[in-house]
Amino acid sequence: MPSLEHEAELPASPAALAGALADPAFLEAWAARLEGRAVRAERQEDPAEPPATVLELDLPTS
């Protein structure tokens, strides 16, 4: 399946971002603004790396 990776740096505190990215309603609204739908949202925490949230979306190709 084709995929596209995007990394973003957002101007907010880590605590504010962690709260937003852990909120399913926020993620669904973000996906809707992209004209897509959230398929999977997962928090990844590796002790050797900064915490990350992976958001997988279905997006239209048009």
TISESE-218696 format. One record per atom (N, C-alpha, C): residue number from 1; atom name; z negated, y negated, x negated. Coordinates in nm, 2 decimals, m for minus. Layout:
<nuvexs>
NUVEX     k    a       pz       py       px
NUVEX   NUM   CA        Z        Y        X
...
</nuvexs>
This chain:
<nuvexs>
NUVEX     k    a       pz       py       px
NUVEX     1    N     0.00     0.12    m0.08
NUVEX     1   CA     0.00     0.00     0.00
NUVEX     1    C     0.00    m0.12    m0.09
NUVEX     2    N     0.08    m0.22    m0.06
NUVEX     2   CA     0.09    m0.34    m0.14
NUVEX     2    C    m0.05    m0.42    m0.13
NUVEX     3    N    m0.08    m0.49    m0.23
NUVEX     3   CA    m0.21    m0.57    m0.23
NUVEX     3    C    m0.19    m0.70    m0.30
NUVEX     4    N    m0.27    m0.79    m0.27
NUVEX     4   CA    m0.27    m0.92    m0.33
NUVEX     4    C    m0.42    m0.95    m0.37
NUVEX     5    N    m0.44    m0.99    m0.49
NUVEX     5   CA    m0.58    m1.03    m0.52
NUVEX     5    C    m0.59    m1.18    m0.54
NUVEX     6    N    m0.70    m1.23    m0.49
NUVEX     6   CA    m0.72    m1.38    m0.50
NUVEX     6    C    m0.87    m1.40    m0.54
NUVEX     7    N    m0.89    m1.48    m0.64
NUVEX     7   CA    m1.03    m1.51    m0.68
NUVEX     7    C    m1.05    m1.66    m0.65
NUVEX     8    N    m1.16    m1.70    m0.60
NUVEX     8   CA    m1.19    m1.84    m0.56
NUVEX     8    C    m1.32    m1.88    m0.62
NUVEX     9    N    m1.32    m2.00    m0.67
NUVEX     9   CA    m1.45    m2.06    m0.70
NUVEX     9    C    m1.48    m2.17    m0.60
NUVEX    10    N    m1.59    m2.15    m0.53
NUVEX    10   CA    m1.63    m2.24    m0.42
NUVEX    10    C    m1.74    m2.34    m0.46
NUVEX    11    N    m1.73    m2.46    m0.42
NUVEX    11   CA    m1.83    m2.56    m0.46
NUVEX    11    C    m1.95    m2.56    m0.38
NUVEX    12    N    m2.03    m2.46    m0.40
NUVEX    12   CA    m2.16    m2.45    m0.32
NUVEX    12    C    m2.26    m2.37    m0.41
NUVEX    13    N    m2.38    m2.38    m0.38
NUVEX    13   CA    m2.48    m2.31    m0.45
NUVEX    13    C    m2.47    m2.16    m0.43
NUVEX    14    N    m2.51    m2.08    m0.53
NUVEX    14   CA    m2.50    m1.93    m0.51
NUVEX    14    C    m2.57    m1.88    m0.39
NUVEX    15    N    m2.69    m1.94    m0.36
NUVEX    15   CA    m2.76    m1.90    m0.24
NUVEX    15    C    m2.68    m1.93    m0.11
NUVEX    16    N    m2.62    m2.05    m0.10
NUVEX    16   CA    m2.54    m2.09     0.02
NUVEX    16    C    m2.42    m1.99     0.03
NUVEX    17    N    m2.35    m1.96    m0.08
NUVEX    17   CA    m2.24    m1.87    m0.08
NUVEX    17    C    m2.28    m1.73    m0.04
NUVEX    18    N    m2.39    m1.69    m0.10
NUVEX    18   CA    m2.43    m1.55    m0.07
NUVEX    18    C    m2.46    m1.54     0.08
NUVEX    19    N    m2.52    m1.64     0.14
NUVEX    19   CA    m2.55    m1.64     0.28
NUVEX    19    C    m2.43    m1.64     0.37
NUVEX    20    N    m2.33    m1.72     0.33
NUVEX    20   CA    m2.21    m1.73     0.41
NUVEX    20    C    m2.13    m1.60     0.40
NUVEX    21    N    m2.12    m1.55     0.27
NUVEX    21   CA    m2.03    m1.43     0.25
NUVEX    21    C    m2.10    m1.30     0.30
NUVEX    22    N    m2.22    m1.31     0.33
NUVEX    22   CA    m2.29    m1.19     0.39
NUVEX    22    C    m2.29    m1.20     0.54
NUVEX    23    N    m2.24    m1.31     0.60
NUVEX    23   CA    m2.24    m1.33     0.74
NUVEX    23    C    m2.11    m1.29     0.81
NUVEX    24    N    m2.11    m1.18     0.88
NUVEX    24   CA    m1.98    m1.13     0.94
NUVEX    24    C    m1.91    m1.23     1.03
NUVEX    25    N    m1.98    m1.32     1.10
NUVEX    25   CA    m1.91    m1.42     1.18
NUVEX    25    C    m1.84    m1.52     1.09
NUVEX    26    N    m1.90    m1.56     0.98
NUVEX    26   CA    m1.83    m1.65     0.88
NUVEX    26    C    m1.70    m1.58     0.83
NUVEX    27    N    m1.71    m1.45     0.79
NUVEX    27   CA    m1.60    m1.38     0.73
NUVEX    27    C    m1.49    m1.36     0.84
NUVEX    28    N    m1.52    m1.34     0.96
NUVEX    28   CA    m1.42    m1.32     1.07
NUVEX    28    C    m1.36    m1.46     1.09
NUVEX    29    N    m1.43    m1.57     1.09
NUVEX    29   CA    m1.37    m1.70     1.11
NUVEX    29    C    m1.28    m1.73     1.00
NUVEX    30    N    m1.32    m1.70     0.87
NUVEX    30   CA    m1.23    m1.72     0.76
NUVEX    30    C    m1.10    m1.65     0.77
NUVEX    31    N    m1.11    m1.52     0.81
NUVEX    31   CA    m0.99    m1.44     0.83
NUVEX    31    C    m0.90    m1.50     0.93
NUVEX    32    N    m0.96    m1.54     1.04
NUVEX    32   CA    m0.88    m1.60     1.15
NUVEX    32    C    m0.81    m1.73     1.10
NUVEX    33    N    m0.87    m1.81     1.02
NUVEX    33   CA    m0.80    m1.93     0.96
NUVEX    33    C    m0.68    m1.89     0.88
NUVEX    34    N    m0.69    m1.77     0.82
NUVEX    34   CA    m0.58    m1.72     0.74
NUVEX    34    C    m0.48    m1.64     0.82
NUVEX    35    N    m0.50    m1.64     0.95
NUVEX    35   CA    m0.42    m1.57     1.05
NUVEX    35    C    m0.42    m1.42     1.02
NUVEX    36    N    m0.54    m1.37     0.98
NUVEX    36   CA    m0.55    m1.23     0.96
NUVEX    36    C    m0.68    m1.18     1.02
NUVEX    37    N    m0.72    m1.06     0.99
NUVEX    37   CA    m0.84    m1.00     1.04
NUVEX    37    C    m0.91    m0.93     0.93
NUVEX    38    N    m1.04    m0.94     0.93
NUVEX    38   CA    m1.13    m0.88     0.83
NUVEX    38    C    m1.12    m0.73     0.85
NUVEX    39    N    m1.10    m0.65     0.74
NUVEX    39   CA    m1.10    m0.51     0.75
NUVEX    39    C    m1.23    m0.46     0.68
NUVEX    40    N    m1.26    m0.52     0.57
NUVEX    40   CA    m1.38    m0.47     0.50
NUVEX    40    C    m1.44    m0.58     0.43
NUVEX    41    N    m1.57    m0.60     0.43
NUVEX    41   CA    m1.65    m0.69     0.35
NUVEX    41    C    m1.76    m0.61     0.28
NUVEX    42    N    m1.76    m0.63     0.15
NUVEX    42   CA    m1.86    m0.55     0.08
NUVEX    42    C    m1.92    m0.63    m0.03
NUVEX    43    N    m2.04    m0.62    m0.05
NUVEX    43   CA    m2.11    m0.69    m0.16
NUVEX    43    C    m2.12    m0.59    m0.28
NUVEX    44    N    m2.08    m0.64    m0.39
NUVEX    44   CA    m2.08    m0.56    m0.51
NUVEX    44    C    m2.18    m0.62    m0.61
NUVEX    45    N    m2.27    m0.54    m0.65
NUVEX    45   CA    m2.37    m0.59    m0.75
NUVEX    45    C    m2.38    m0.49    m0.86
NUVEX    46    N    m2.32    m0.53    m0.98
NUVEX    46   CA    m2.33    m0.46    m1.10
NUVEX    46    C    m2.42    m0.53    m1.19
NUVEX    47    N    m2.52    m0.47    m1.25
NUVEX    47   CA    m2.62    m0.54    m1.33
NUVEX    47    C    m2.55    m0.62    m1.45
NUVEX    48    N    m2.43    m0.57    m1.49
NUVEX    48   CA    m2.37    m0.63    m1.61
NUVEX    48    C    m2.27    m0.75    m1.57
NUVEX    49    N    m2.26    m0.77    m1.44
NUVEX    49   CA    m2.17    m0.87    m1.39
NUVEX    49    C    m2.24    m0.96    m1.28
NUVEX    50    N    m2.18    m1.08    m1.26
NUVEX    50   CA    m2.24    m1.16    m1.15
NUVEX    50    C    m2.21    m1.09    m1.02
NUVEX    51    N    m2.30    m1.11    m0.92
NUVEX    51   CA    m2.28    m1.05    m0.79
NUVEX    51    C    m2.14    m1.10    m0.73
NUVEX    52    N    m2.08    m1.02    m0.65
NUVEX    52   CA    m1.95    m1.05    m0.60
NUVEX    52    C    m1.94    m0.99    m0.45
NUVEX    53    N    m1.86    m1.06    m0.37
NUVEX    53   CA    m1.83    m1.01    m0.24
NUVEX    53    C    m1.68    m0.98    m0.23
NUVEX    54    N    m1.64    m0.86    m0.19
NUVEX    54   CA    m1.50    m0.82    m0.17
NUVEX    54    C    m1.47    m0.83    m0.03
NUVEX    55    N    m1.37    m0.90     0.01
NUVEX    55   CA    m1.33    m0.91     0.15
NUVEX    55    C    m1.18    m0.86     0.16
NUVEX    56    N    m1.16    m0.76     0.23
NUVEX    56   CA    m1.03    m0.70     0.25
NUVEX    56    C    m0.98    m0.74     0.39
NUVEX    57    N    m0.86    m0.80     0.39
NUVEX    57   CA    m0.80    m0.85     0.51
NUVEX    57    C    m0.67    m0.79     0.54
NUVEX    58    N    m0.63    m0.78     0.67
NUVEX    58   CA    m0.49    m0.76     0.71
NUVEX    58    C    m0.43    m0.89     0.74
NUVEX    59    N    m0.32    m0.93     0.67
NUVEX    59   CA    m0.26    m1.06     0.69
NUVEX    59    C    m0.11    m1.04     0.73
NUVEX    60    N    m0.06    m1.12     0.82
NUVEX    60   CA     0.08    m1.11     0.86
NUVEX    60    C     0.17    m1.15     0.74
NUVEX    61    N     0.29    m1.10     0.73
NUVEX    61   CA     0.38    m1.12     0.62
NUVEX    61    C     0.47    m1.24     0.65
NUVEX    62    N     0.47    m1.29     0.78
NUVEX    62   CA     0.56    m1.40     0.81
NUVEX    62    C     0.51    m1.53     0.77
</nuvexs>
